[in-house]
Amino acid sequence: MSKICQITGKKALNGNNVSHSKRRTKRTFDVNLFTKKFYYVEQDCWISLKISANGLRTINKKGLDAALTEAVEKGYCDWKSIKVIG
């Protein structure tokens, strides 16, 4: 699965490692992603999301349902990609 947050749409960036002699080699800056389970009250089920730390803060601020509907509207995820547990 790709390294993209399902709530905020954040993904890995490309950059350079810069040594002491200023030699540059390519590298990726990965997102702080982790898999977390949430209880989705509106559907009465558990769901598993791959979210970043910033996405977790968004869910805490707005609520799970509002954050999910906003992410689907912006195209960061769709309802089929959300994994339902049990």
PDB file of N, CA, C and O in Angstrom, chain B, residues numbered from 101:
ATOM      1  N   MET B 101       0.848  -1.181   0.000  1.00  0.00           N
ATOM      2  CA  MET B 101       0.000   0.000   0.000  1.00  0.00           C
ATOM      3  C   MET B 101       0.889   1.238   0.000  1.00  0.00           C
ATOM      4  O   MET B 101       1.979   1.231   0.573  1.00  0.00           O
ATOM      5  N   SER B 102       0.419   2.290  -0.641  1.00  0.00           N
ATOM      6  CA  SER B 102       1.232   3.489  -0.774  1.00  0.00           C
ATOM      7  C   SER B 102       1.326   4.252   0.542  1.00  0.00           C
ATOM      8  O   SER B 102       0.521   4.061   1.453  1.00  0.00           O
ATOM      9  N   LYS B 103       2.316   5.109   0.615  1.00  0.00           N
ATOM     10  CA  LYS B 103       2.564   5.889   1.823  1.00  0.00           C
ATOM     11  C   LYS B 103       1.846   7.227   1.729  1.00  0.00           C
ATOM     12  O   LYS B 103       2.473   8.281   1.621  1.00  0.00           O
ATOM     13  N   ILE B 104       0.501   7.163   1.774  1.00  0.00           N
ATOM     14  CA  ILE B 104      -0.328   8.359   1.678  1.00  0.00           C
ATOM     15  C   ILE B 104      -1.345   8.339   2.814  1.00  0.00           C
ATOM     16  O   ILE B 104      -1.979   7.317   3.075  1.00  0.00           O
ATOM     17  N   CYS B 105      -1.491   9.468   3.482  1.00  0.00           N
ATOM     18  CA  CYS B 105      -2.473   9.583   4.555  1.00  0.00           C
ATOM     19  C   CYS B 105      -3.874   9.625   3.952  1.00  0.00           C
ATOM     20  O   CYS B 105      -4.111  10.346   2.983  1.00  0.00           O
ATOM     21  N   GLN B 106      -4.804   8.855   4.522  1.00  0.00           N
ATOM     22  CA  GLN B 106      -6.163   8.800   4.004  1.00  0.00           C
ATOM     23  C   GLN B 106      -7.009   9.994   4.436  1.00  0.00           C
ATOM     24  O   GLN B 106      -8.092  10.199   3.887  1.00  0.00           O
ATOM     25  N   ILE B 107      -6.551  10.780   5.393  1.00  0.00           N
ATOM     26  CA  ILE B 107      -7.313  11.931   5.864  1.00  0.00           C
ATOM     27  C   ILE B 107      -6.789  13.238   5.267  1.00  0.00           C
ATOM     28  O   ILE B 107      -7.570  14.049   4.768  1.00  0.00           O
ATOM     29  N   THR B 108      -5.478  13.443   5.317  1.00  0.00           N
ATOM     30  CA  THR B 108      -4.916  14.712   4.852  1.00  0.00           C
ATOM     31  C   THR B 108      -4.327  14.643   3.452  1.00  0.00           C
ATOM     32  O   THR B 108      -4.081  15.682   2.839  1.00  0.00           O
ATOM     33  N   GLY B 109      -4.096  13.449   2.936  1.00  0.00           N
ATOM     34  CA  GLY B 109      -3.524  13.314   1.599  1.00  0.00           C
ATOM     35  C   GLY B 109      -2.028  13.553   1.545  1.00  0.00           C
ATOM     36  O   GLY B 109      -1.464  13.667   0.457  1.00  0.00           O
ATOM     37  N   LYS B 110      -1.369  13.632   2.696  1.00  0.00           N
ATOM     38  CA  LYS B 110       0.071  13.839   2.720  1.00  0.00           C
ATOM     39  C   LYS B 110       0.780  12.616   2.158  1.00  0.00           C
ATOM     40  O   LYS B 110       0.367  11.483   2.405  1.00  0.00           O
ATOM     41  N   LYS B 111       1.858  12.850   1.394  1.00  0.00           N
ATOM     42  CA  LYS B 111       2.637  11.747   0.853  1.00  0.00           C
ATOM     43  C   LYS B 111       4.113  12.094   0.876  1.00  0.00           C
ATOM     44  O   LYS B 111       4.491  13.226   1.177  1.00  0.00           O
ATOM     45  N   ALA B 112       4.940  11.117   0.557  1.00  0.00           N
ATOM     46  CA  ALA B 112       6.385  11.276   0.657  1.00  0.00           C
ATOM     47  C   ALA B 112       6.879  12.342  -0.329  1.00  0.00           C
ATOM     48  O   ALA B 112       6.368  12.467  -1.442  1.00  0.00           O
ATOM     49  N   LEU B 113       7.880  13.101   0.108  1.00  0.00           N
ATOM     50  CA  LEU B 113       8.513  14.128  -0.717  1.00  0.00           C
ATOM     51  C   LEU B 113       9.922  13.697  -1.083  1.00  0.00           C
ATOM     52  O   LEU B 113      10.539  12.897  -0.380  1.00  0.00           O
ATOM     53  N   ASN B 114      10.430  14.232  -2.192  1.00  0.00           N
ATOM     54  CA  ASN B 114      11.794  13.947  -2.598  1.00  0.00           C
ATOM     55  C   ASN B 114      12.697  15.104  -2.202  1.00  0.00           C
ATOM     56  O   ASN B 114      12.280  16.262  -2.186  1.00  0.00           O
ATOM     57  N   GLY B 115      13.941  14.769  -1.884  1.00  0.00           N
ATOM     58  CA  GLY B 115      14.906  15.797  -1.514  1.00  0.00           C
ATOM     59  C   GLY B 115      16.312  15.269  -1.660  1.00  0.00           C
ATOM     60  O   GLY B 115      16.550  14.288  -2.364  1.00  0.00           O
ATOM     61  N   ASN B 116      17.237  15.920  -0.994  1.00  0.00           N
ATOM     62  CA  ASN B 116      18.639  15.555  -1.077  1.00  0.00           C
ATOM     63  C   ASN B 116      19.222  15.308   0.302  1.00  0.00           C
ATOM     64  O   ASN B 116      18.901  16.014   1.257  1.00  0.00           O
ATOM     65  N   ASN B 117      20.090  14.291   0.403  1.00  0.00           N
ATOM     66  CA  ASN B 117      21.004  14.189   1.520  1.00  0.00           C
ATOM     67  C   ASN B 117      22.185  15.079   1.178  1.00  0.00           C
ATOM     68  O   ASN B 117      22.732  14.982   0.080  1.00  0.00           O
ATOM     69  N   VAL B 118      22.582  15.934   2.086  1.00  0.00           N
ATOM     70  CA  VAL B 118      23.708  16.829   1.827  1.00  0.00           C
ATOM     71  C   VAL B 118      24.812  16.482   2.819  1.00  0.00           C
ATOM     72  O   VAL B 118      24.639  16.614   4.030  1.00  0.00           O
ATOM     73  N   SER B 119      25.939  16.040   2.292  1.00  0.00           N
ATOM     74  CA  SER B 119      27.061  15.668   3.144  1.00  0.00           C
ATOM     75  C   SER B 119      27.844  16.912   3.558  1.00  0.00           C
ATOM     76  O   SER B 119      27.525  18.031   3.156  1.00  0.00           O
ATOM     77  N   HIS B 120      28.864  16.691   4.360  1.00  0.00           N
ATOM     78  CA  HIS B 120      29.710  17.788   4.823  1.00  0.00           C
ATOM     79  C   HIS B 120      30.388  18.495   3.645  1.00  0.00           C
ATOM     80  O   HIS B 120      30.597  19.707   3.675  1.00  0.00           O
ATOM     81  N   SER B 121      30.724  17.727   2.617  1.00  0.00           N
ATOM     82  CA  SER B 121      31.374  18.307   1.436  1.00  0.00           C
ATOM     83  C   SER B 121      30.355  18.841   0.426  1.00  0.00           C
ATOM     84  O   SER B 121      30.714  19.157  -0.709  1.00  0.00           O
ATOM     85  N   LYS B 122      29.103  18.940   0.828  1.00  0.00           N
ATOM     86  CA  LYS B 122      27.993  19.467   0.026  1.00  0.00           C
ATOM     87  C   LYS B 122      27.641  18.578  -1.162  1.00  0.00           C
ATOM     88  O   LYS B 122      26.995  19.047  -2.099  1.00  0.00           O
ATOM     89  N   ARG B 123      28.043  17.319  -1.150  1.00  0.00           N
ATOM     90  CA  ARG B 123      27.651  16.386  -2.193  1.00  0.00           C
ATOM     91  C   ARG B 123      26.192  15.997  -1.951  1.00  0.00           C
ATOM     92  O   ARG B 123      25.810  15.681  -0.824  1.00  0.00           O
ATOM     93  N   ARG B 124      25.380  16.019  -3.005  1.00  0.00           N
ATOM     94  CA  ARG B 124      23.951  15.770  -2.867  1.00  0.00           C
ATOM     95  C   ARG B 124      23.573  14.429  -3.494  1.00  0.00           C
ATOM     96  O   ARG B 124      23.922  14.138  -4.638  1.00  0.00           O
ATOM     97  N   THR B 125      22.848  13.618  -2.712  1.00  0.00           N
ATOM     98  CA  THR B 125      22.291  12.364  -3.207  1.00  0.00           C
ATOM     99  C   THR B 125      20.801  12.351  -2.890  1.00  0.00           C
ATOM    100  O   THR B 125      20.375  12.878  -1.862  1.00  0.00           O
ATOM    101  N   LYS B 126      20.016  11.752  -3.770  1.00  0.00           N
ATOM    102  CA  LYS B 126      18.563  11.762  -3.624  1.00  0.00           C
ATOM    103  C   LYS B 126      18.105  10.912  -2.435  1.00  0.00           C
ATOM    104  O   LYS B 126      18.714   9.895  -2.101  1.00  0.00           O
ATOM    105  N   ARG B 127      17.012  11.362  -1.809  1.00  0.00           N
ATOM    106  CA  ARG B 127      16.387  10.639  -0.715  1.00  0.00           C
ATOM    107  C   ARG B 127      14.907  10.991  -0.677  1.00  0.00           C
ATOM    108  O   ARG B 127      14.471  11.915  -1.364  1.00  0.00           O
ATOM    109  N   THR B 128      14.132  10.263   0.119  1.00  0.00           N
ATOM    110  CA  THR B 128      12.720  10.586   0.290  1.00  0.00           C
ATOM    111  C   THR B 128      12.458  10.971   1.742  1.00  0.00           C
ATOM    112  O   THR B 128      13.019  10.386   2.669  1.00  0.00           O
ATOM    113  N   PHE B 129      11.609  11.951   1.916  1.00  0.00           N
ATOM    114  CA  PHE B 129      11.137  12.344   3.235  1.00  0.00           C
ATOM    115  C   PHE B 129       9.777  11.692   3.420  1.00  0.00           C
ATOM    116  O   PHE B 129       8.789  12.152   2.848  1.00  0.00           O
ATOM    117  N   ASP B 130       9.711  10.623   4.215  1.00  0.00           N
ATOM    118  CA  ASP B 130       8.475   9.879   4.403  1.00  0.00           C
ATOM    119  C   ASP B 130       7.563  10.567   5.415  1.00  0.00           C
ATOM    120  O   ASP B 130       8.017  11.315   6.281  1.00  0.00           O
ATOM    121  N   VAL B 131       6.290  10.299   5.283  1.00  0.00           N
ATOM    122  CA  VAL B 131       5.283  10.850   6.182  1.00  0.00           C
ATOM    123  C   VAL B 131       5.228   9.989   7.444  1.00  0.00           C
ATOM    124  O   VAL B 131       5.498   8.789   7.394  1.00  0.00           O
ATOM    125  N   ASN B 132       4.879  10.602   8.569  1.00  0.00           N
ATOM    126  CA  ASN B 132       4.743   9.890   9.836  1.00  0.00           C
ATOM    127  C   ASN B 132       3.407   9.138   9.834  1.00  0.00           C
ATOM    128  O   ASN B 132       2.427   9.587  10.429  1.00  0.00           O
ATOM    129  N   LEU B 133       3.388   7.976   9.149  1.00  0.00           N
ATOM    130  CA  LEU B 133       2.162   7.206   8.979  1.00  0.00           C
ATOM    131  C   LEU B 133       2.075   6.050   9.957  1.00  0.00           C
ATOM    132  O   LEU B 133       3.089   5.458  10.327  1.00  0.00           O
ATOM    133  N   PHE B 134       0.869   5.734  10.368  1.00  0.00           N
ATOM    134  CA  PHE B 134       0.611   4.536  11.154  1.00  0.00           C
ATOM    135  C   PHE B 134      -0.823   4.098  10.917  1.00  0.00           C
ATOM    136  O   PHE B 134      -1.667   4.893  10.504  1.00  0.00           O
ATOM    137  N   THR B 135      -1.088   2.835  11.178  1.00  0.00           N
ATOM    138  CA  THR B 135      -2.420   2.273  11.007  1.00  0.00           C
ATOM    139  C   THR B 135      -3.148   2.329  12.347  1.00  0.00           C
ATOM    140  O   THR B 135      -2.624   1.890  13.370  1.00  0.00           O
ATOM    141  N   LYS B 136      -4.360   2.874  12.325  1.00  0.00           N
ATOM    142  CA  LYS B 136      -5.119   3.054  13.559  1.00  0.00           C
ATOM    143  C   LYS B 136      -6.548   2.604  13.334  1.00  0.00           C
ATOM    144  O   LYS B 136      -7.124   2.817  12.267  1.00  0.00           O
ATOM    145  N   LYS B 137      -7.117   1.972  14.367  1.00  0.00           N
ATOM    146  CA  LYS B 137      -8.513   1.547  14.323  1.00  0.00           C
ATOM    147  C   LYS B 137      -9.382   2.590  15.012  1.00  0.00           C
ATOM    148  O   LYS B 137      -9.013   3.134  16.052  1.00  0.00           O
ATOM    149  N   PHE B 138     -10.539   2.860  14.419  1.00  0.00           N
ATOM    150  CA  PHE B 138     -11.517   3.791  14.976  1.00  0.00           C
ATOM    151  C   PHE B 138     -12.881   3.116  15.006  1.00  0.00           C
ATOM    152  O   PHE B 138     -13.189   2.272  14.164  1.00  0.00           O
ATOM    153  N   TYR B 139     -13.690   3.495  15.982  1.00  0.00           N
ATOM    154  CA  TYR B 139     -15.079   3.036  16.011  1.00  0.00           C
ATOM    155  C   TYR B 139     -15.923   4.084  15.307  1.00  0.00           C
ATOM    156  O   TYR B 139     -16.020   5.225  15.758  1.00  0.00           O
ATOM    157  N   TYR B 140     -16.532   3.687  14.194  1.00  0.00           N
ATOM    158  CA  TYR B 140     -17.331   4.588  13.374  1.00  0.00           C
ATOM    159  C   TYR B 140     -18.783   4.477  13.831  1.00  0.00           C
ATOM    160  O   TYR B 140     -19.480   3.526  13.478  1.00  0.00           O
ATOM    161  N   VAL B 141     -19.233   5.450  14.616  1.00  0.00           N
ATOM    162  CA  VAL B 141     -20.533   5.390  15.280  1.00  0.00           C
ATOM    163  C   VAL B 141     -21.670   5.404  14.258  1.00  0.00           C
ATOM    164  O   VAL B 141     -22.666   4.703  14.437  1.00  0.00           O
ATOM    165  N   GLU B 142     -21.537   6.186  13.199  1.00  0.00           N
ATOM    166  CA  GLU B 142     -22.618   6.321  12.227  1.00  0.00           C
ATOM    167  C   GLU B 142     -22.919   5.001  11.523  1.00  0.00           C
ATOM    168  O   GLU B 142     -24.076   4.725  11.206  1.00  0.00           O
ATOM    169  N   GLN B 143     -21.898   4.182  11.274  1.00  0.00           N
ATOM    170  CA  GLN B 143     -22.095   2.884  10.620  1.00  0.00           C
ATOM    171  C   GLN B 143     -22.097   1.729  11.621  1.00  0.00           C
ATOM    172  O   GLN B 143     -22.340   0.587  11.231  1.00  0.00           O
ATOM    173  N   ASP B 144     -21.836   1.995  12.887  1.00  0.00           N
ATOM    174  CA  ASP B 144     -21.801   1.004  13.960  1.00  0.00           C
ATOM    175  C   ASP B 144     -20.807  -0.119  13.653  1.00  0.00           C
ATOM    176  O   ASP B 144     -21.149  -1.300  13.710  1.00  0.00           O
ATOM    177  N   CYS B 145     -19.558   0.276  13.324  1.00  0.00           N
ATOM    178  CA  CYS B 145     -18.531  -0.721  13.009  1.00  0.00           C
ATOM    179  C   CYS B 145     -17.153  -0.121  13.293  1.00  0.00           C
ATOM    180  O   CYS B 145     -17.014   1.086  13.492  1.00  0.00           O
ATOM    181  N   TRP B 146     -16.142  -0.987  13.307  1.00  0.00           N
ATOM    182  CA  TRP B 146     -14.754  -0.559  13.448  1.00  0.00           C
ATOM    183  C   TRP B 146     -14.152  -0.413  12.065  1.00  0.00           C
ATOM    184  O   TRP B 146     -14.401  -1.235  11.184  1.00  0.00           O
ATOM    185  N   ILE B 147     -13.354   0.639  11.869  1.00  0.00           N
ATOM    186  CA  ILE B 147     -12.650   0.833  10.600  1.00  0.00           C
ATOM    187  C   ILE B 147     -11.170   1.012  10.891  1.00  0.00           C
ATOM    188  O   ILE B 147     -10.780   1.447  11.974  1.00  0.00           O
ATOM    189  N   SER B 148     -10.359   0.671   9.910  1.00  0.00           N
ATOM    190  CA  SER B 148      -8.913   0.813  10.014  1.00  0.00           C
ATOM    191  C   SER B 148      -8.458   1.838   8.989  1.00  0.00           C
ATOM    192  O   SER B 148      -8.763   1.717   7.802  1.00  0.00           O
ATOM    193  N   LEU B 149      -7.728   2.849   9.447  1.00  0.00           N
ATOM    194  CA  LEU B 149      -7.242   3.904   8.565  1.00  0.00           C
ATOM    195  C   LEU B 149      -5.728   3.999   8.633  1.00  0.00           C
ATOM    196  O   LEU B 149      -5.127   3.761   9.680  1.00  0.00           O
ATOM    197  N   LYS B 150      -5.123   4.346   7.519  1.00  0.00           N
ATOM    198  CA  LYS B 150      -3.689   4.626   7.467  1.00  0.00           C
ATOM    199  C   LYS B 150      -3.552   6.149   7.483  1.00  0.00           C
ATOM    200  O   LYS B 150      -3.766   6.811   6.468  1.00  0.00           O
ATOM    201  N   ILE B 151      -3.193   6.695   8.647  1.00  0.00           N
ATOM    202  CA  ILE B 151      -3.210   8.146   8.814  1.00  0.00           C
ATOM    203  C   ILE B 151      -1.875   8.651   9.332  1.00  0.00           C
ATOM    204  O   ILE B 151      -1.076   7.899   9.890  1.00  0.00           O
ATOM    205  N   SER B 152      -1.657   9.938   9.134  1.00  0.00           N
ATOM    206  CA  SER B 152      -0.474  10.603   9.664  1.00  0.00           C
ATOM    207  C   SER B 152      -0.806  11.190  11.030  1.00  0.00           C
ATOM    208  O   SER B 152      -1.960  11.175  11.458  1.00  0.00           O
ATOM    209  N   ALA B 153       0.203  11.700  11.701  1.00  0.00           N
ATOM    210  CA  ALA B 153      -0.014  12.322  13.008  1.00  0.00           C
ATOM    211  C   ALA B 153      -0.898  13.556  12.861  1.00  0.00           C
ATOM    212  O   ALA B 153      -1.731  13.836  13.722  1.00  0.00           O
ATOM    213  N   ASN B 154      -0.715  14.284  11.778  1.00  0.00           N
ATOM    214  CA  ASN B 154      -1.558  15.446  11.528  1.00  0.00           C
ATOM    215  C   ASN B 154      -3.001  15.033  11.241  1.00  0.00           C
ATOM    216  O   ASN B 154      -3.934  15.742  11.618  1.00  0.00           O
ATOM    217  N   GLY B 155      -3.189  13.900  10.581  1.00  0.00           N
ATOM    218  CA  GLY B 155      -4.535  13.385  10.334  1.00  0.00           C
ATOM    219  C   GLY B 155      -5.237  12.995  11.615  1.00  0.00           C
ATOM    220  O   GLY B 155      -6.448  13.178  11.743  1.00  0.00           O
ATOM    221  N   LEU B 156      -4.485  12.454  12.570  1.00  0.00           N
ATOM    222  CA  LEU B 156      -5.059  12.103  13.869  1.00  0.00           C
ATOM    223  C   LEU B 156      -5.519  13.354  14.612  1.00  0.00           C
ATOM    224  O   LEU B 156      -6.568  13.344  15.257  1.00  0.00           O
ATOM    225  N   ARG B 157      -4.744  14.422  14.522  1.00  0.00           N
ATOM    226  CA  ARG B 157      -5.147  15.690  15.137  1.00  0.00           C
ATOM    227  C   ARG B 157      -6.408  16.240  14.473  1.00  0.00           C
ATOM    228  O   ARG B 157      -7.266  16.815  15.143  1.00  0.00           O
ATOM    229  N   THR B 158      -6.516  16.065  13.160  1.00  0.00           N
ATOM    230  CA  THR B 158      -7.706  16.520  12.442  1.00  0.00           C
ATOM    231  C   THR B 158      -8.942  15.762  12.903  1.00  0.00           C
ATOM    232  O   THR B 158     -10.003  16.355  13.096  1.00  0.00           O
ATOM    233  N   ILE B 159      -8.804  14.433  13.084  1.00  0.00           N
ATOM    234  CA  ILE B 159      -9.930  13.627  13.558  1.00  0.00           C
ATOM    235  C   ILE B 159     -10.316  14.035  14.975  1.00  0.00           C
ATOM    236  O   ILE B 159     -11.504  14.097  15.291  1.00  0.00           O
ATOM    237  N   ASN B 160      -9.345  14.311  15.827  1.00  0.00           N
ATOM    238  CA  ASN B 160      -9.648  14.745  17.197  1.00  0.00           C
ATOM    239  C   ASN B 160     -10.354  16.093  17.216  1.00  0.00           C
ATOM    240  O   ASN B 160     -11.193  16.345  18.081  1.00  0.00           O
ATOM    241  N   LYS B 161     -10.021  16.956  16.271  1.00  0.00           N
ATOM    242  CA  LYS B 161     -10.594  18.292  16.240  1.00  0.00           C
ATOM    243  C   LYS B 161     -12.007  18.297  15.644  1.00  0.00           C
ATOM    244  O   LYS B 161     -12.928  18.862  16.234  1.00  0.00           O
ATOM    245  N   LYS B 162     -12.176  17.663  14.467  1.00  0.00           N
ATOM    246  CA  LYS B 162     -13.439  17.742  13.738  1.00  0.00           C
ATOM    247  C   LYS B 162     -14.385  16.594  14.011  1.00  0.00           C
ATOM    248  O   LYS B 162     -15.599  16.739  13.862  1.00  0.00           O
ATOM    249  N   GLY B 163     -13.840  15.447  14.412  1.00  0.00           N
ATOM    250  CA  GLY B 163     -14.649  14.245  14.548  1.00  0.00           C
ATOM    251  C   GLY B 163     -14.394  13.335  13.360  1.00  0.00           C
ATOM    252  O   GLY B 163     -13.996  13.789  12.288  1.00  0.00           O
ATOM    253  N   LEU B 164     -14.627  12.050  13.562  1.00  0.00           N
ATOM    254  CA  LEU B 164     -14.312  11.052  12.540  1.00  0.00           C
ATOM    255  C   LEU B 164     -15.181  11.210  11.306  1.00  0.00           C
ATOM    256  O   LEU B 164     -14.667  11.173  10.188  1.00  0.00           O
ATOM    257  N   ASP B 165     -16.480  11.384  11.479  1.00  0.00           N
ATOM    258  CA  ASP B 165     -17.381  11.456  10.331  1.00  0.00           C
ATOM    259  C   ASP B 165     -17.094  12.681   9.474  1.00  0.00           C
ATOM    260  O   ASP B 165     -17.065  12.581   8.248  1.00  0.00           O
ATOM    261  N   ALA B 166     -16.882  13.834  10.099  1.00  0.00           N
ATOM    262  CA  ALA B 166     -16.611  15.058   9.350  1.00  0.00           C
ATOM    263  C   ALA B 166     -15.270  14.971   8.622  1.00  0.00           C
ATOM    264  O   ALA B 166     -15.149  15.426   7.484  1.00  0.00           O
ATOM    265  N   ALA B 167     -14.265  14.388   9.275  1.00  0.00           N
ATOM    266  CA  ALA B 167     -12.952  14.258   8.649  1.00  0.00           C
ATOM    267  C   ALA B 167     -13.001  13.299   7.460  1.00  0.00           C
ATOM    268  O   ALA B 167     -12.375  13.555   6.432  1.00  0.00           O
ATOM    269  N   LEU B 168     -13.745  12.192   7.594  1.00  0.00           N
ATOM    270  CA  LEU B 168     -13.855  11.232   6.493  1.00  0.00           C
ATOM    271  C   LEU B 168     -14.614  11.819   5.303  1.00  0.00           C
ATOM    272  O   LEU B 168     -14.188  11.654   4.160  1.00  0.00           O
ATOM    273  N   THR B 169     -15.724  12.497   5.554  1.00  0.00           N
ATOM    274  CA  THR B 169     -16.484  13.071   4.436  1.00  0.00           C
ATOM    275  C   THR B 169     -15.682  14.152   3.729  1.00  0.00           C
ATOM    276  O   THR B 169     -15.758  14.279   2.507  1.00  0.00           O
ATOM    277  N   GLU B 170     -14.915  14.932   4.481  1.00  0.00           N
ATOM    278  CA  GLU B 170     -14.073  15.960   3.866  1.00  0.00           C
ATOM    279  C   GLU B 170     -12.957  15.332   3.027  1.00  0.00           C
ATOM    280  O   GLU B 170     -12.624  15.838   1.954  1.00  0.00           O
ATOM    281  N   ALA B 171     -12.382  14.234   3.516  1.00  0.00           N
ATOM    282  CA  ALA B 171     -11.318  13.553   2.775  1.00  0.00           C
ATOM    283  C   ALA B 171     -11.860  12.925   1.498  1.00  0.00           C
ATOM    284  O   ALA B 171     -11.174  12.920   0.476  1.00  0.00           O
ATOM    285  N   VAL B 172     -13.071  12.401   1.540  1.00  0.00           N
ATOM    286  CA  VAL B 172     -13.674  11.820   0.335  1.00  0.00           C
ATOM    287  C   VAL B 172     -14.000  12.918  -0.672  1.00  0.00           C
ATOM    288  O   VAL B 172     -13.817  12.721  -1.873  1.00  0.00           O
ATOM    289  N   GLU B 173     -14.486  14.083  -0.200  1.00  0.00           N
ATOM    290  CA  GLU B 173     -14.783  15.198  -1.098  1.00  0.00           C
ATOM    291  C   GLU B 173     -13.522  15.705  -1.793  1.00  0.00           C
ATOM    292  O   GLU B 173     -13.556  16.045  -2.975  1.00  0.00           O
ATOM    293  N   LYS B 174     -12.413  15.756  -1.059  1.00  0.00           N
ATOM    294  CA  LYS B 174     -11.167  16.255  -1.629  1.00  0.00           C
ATOM    295  C   LYS B 174     -10.442  15.203  -2.464  1.00  0.00           C
ATOM    296  O   LYS B 174      -9.489  15.521  -3.174  1.00  0.00           O
ATOM    297  N   GLY B 175     -10.895  13.939  -2.380  1.00  0.00           N
ATOM    298  CA  GLY B 175     -10.313  12.890  -3.206  1.00  0.00           C
ATOM    299  C   GLY B 175      -9.122  12.185  -2.595  1.00  0.00           C
ATOM    300  O   GLY B 175      -8.389  11.500  -3.308  1.00  0.00           O
ATOM    301  N   TYR B 176      -8.902  12.330  -1.295  1.00  0.00           N
ATOM    302  CA  TYR B 176      -7.775  11.668  -0.640  1.00  0.00           C
ATOM    303  C   TYR B 176      -8.039  10.183  -0.443  1.00  0.00           C
ATOM    304  O   TYR B 176      -7.101   9.385  -0.419  1.00  0.00           O
ATOM    305  N   CYS B 177      -9.292   9.806  -0.303  1.00  0.00           N
ATOM    306  CA  CYS B 177      -9.676   8.393  -0.189  1.00  0.00           C
ATOM    307  C   CYS B 177     -11.100   8.267  -0.691  1.00  0.00           C
ATOM    308  O   CYS B 177     -11.779   9.269  -0.916  1.00  0.00           O
ATOM    309  N   ASP B 178     -11.547   7.044  -0.864  1.00  0.00           N
ATOM    310  CA  ASP B 178     -12.946   6.808  -1.199  1.00  0.00           C
ATOM    311  C   ASP B 178     -13.509   5.798  -0.208  1.00  0.00           C
ATOM    312  O   ASP B 178     -12.764   5.166   0.541  1.00  0.00           O
ATOM    313  N   TRP B 179     -14.814   5.655  -0.211  1.00  0.00           N
ATOM    314  CA  TRP B 179     -15.446   4.800   0.777  1.00  0.00           C
ATOM    315  C   TRP B 179     -15.046   3.340   0.613  1.00  0.00           C
ATOM    316  O   TRP B 179     -15.079   2.577   1.579  1.00  0.00           O
ATOM    317  N   LYS B 180     -14.663   2.938  -0.614  1.00  0.00           N
ATOM    318  CA  LYS B 180     -14.270   1.550  -0.853  1.00  0.00           C
ATOM    319  C   LYS B 180     -12.885   1.253  -0.297  1.00  0.00           C
ATOM    320  O   LYS B 180     -12.591   0.103   0.029  1.00  0.00           O
ATOM    321  N   SER B 181     -12.022   2.271  -0.181  1.00  0.00           N
ATOM    322  CA  SER B 181     -10.663   2.038   0.308  1.00  0.00           C
ATOM    323  C   SER B 181     -10.587   1.985   1.833  1.00  0.00           C
ATOM    324  O   SER B 181      -9.552   1.610   2.382  1.00  0.00           O
ATOM    325  N   ILE B 182     -11.664   2.355   2.522  1.00  0.00           N
ATOM    326  CA  ILE B 182     -11.689   2.309   3.979  1.00  0.00           C
ATOM    327  C   ILE B 182     -11.959   0.872   4.413  1.00  0.00           C
ATOM    328  O   ILE B 182     -12.972   0.280   4.041  1.00  0.00           O
ATOM    329  N   LYS B 183     -11.051   0.327   5.194  1.00  0.00           N
ATOM    330  CA  LYS B 183     -11.129  -1.076   5.593  1.00  0.00           C
ATOM    331  C   LYS B 183     -12.044  -1.230   6.805  1.00  0.00           C
ATOM    332  O   LYS B 183     -11.792  -0.649   7.860  1.00  0.00           O
ATOM    333  N   VAL B 184     -13.109  -2.019   6.644  1.00  0.00           N
ATOM    334  CA  VAL B 184     -14.055  -2.277   7.732  1.00  0.00           C
ATOM    335  C   VAL B 184     -13.634  -3.538   8.449  1.00  0.00           C
ATOM    336  O   VAL B 184     -13.392  -4.567   7.817  1.00  0.00           O
ATOM    337  N   ILE B 185     -13.546  -3.465   9.772  1.00  0.00           N
ATOM    338  CA  ILE B 185     -13.144  -4.608  10.595  1.00  0.00           C
ATOM    339  C   ILE B 185     -14.372  -5.145  11.307  1.00  0.00           C
ATOM    340  O   ILE B 185     -15.053  -4.404  12.016  1.00  0.00           O
ATOM    341  N   GLY B 186     -14.657  -6.407  11.127  1.00  0.00           N
ATOM    342  CA  GLY B 186     -15.768  -7.059  11.826  1.00  0.00           C
ATOM    343  C   GLY B 186     -17.065  -6.523  11.412  1.00  0.00           C
ATOM    344  O   GLY B 186     -18.102  -6.965  11.907  1.00  0.00           O
TER     345      GLY B 186
END
